[in-house]
Amino acid sequence: MVKIGKITVNKNLNKNVFLVCILLSFIIFLIFSIHLASIIIKTKDYIKIQSIVTDVGYYQTPSPDGFTTYHYADLEYDYNNTHYHYRKKLHISIFYPKVNSKENLYINPDSPLEVRDTWLITIDIFLIIFSLIFHVFAIKFYLIRRNI
């Protein structure tokens, strides 16, 4: 192990390991950046509206292991003097909205039942940032290892 500042690099690791990490992190960055761009381009004409959370709950469906539980929030919103209902799948329990709270939705103005899935955008942004940080560290470790 070689310690430079707070960074420790195993001198027994081949430099190619770091090159592979750099390549993989860049590929992950590209995949999720392209996915994020495609979502934004596909939904660029969507408009932001406010909805009201009318119910938060869960339902179960049969699966090979027994039952799979899905959590949801029922949202209602008005657009062009028409009332709409949307069931949003919830993914992380600490972020569940409260009943009667307001939540922003992005809807297609031509088809108000089409709603942008903001969960995918959040995941994409998180993975892009993570892959960039990993990429920078992999480059730094490679440069340190190369100079050993």
Salt bridges, closest charged atoms under 4 A:
ASP45 OD2 - LYS44 NZ 3.76
ASP74 OD1 - HIS85 NE2 3.49
ASP74 OD1 - ARG87 NE 2.80
GLU76 OE1 - HIS83 NE2 2.79
ASP78 OD1 - HIS83 ND1 2.64
GLU103 OE2 - LYS88 NZ 2.44
ASP124 OD2 - HIS35 ND1 2.56
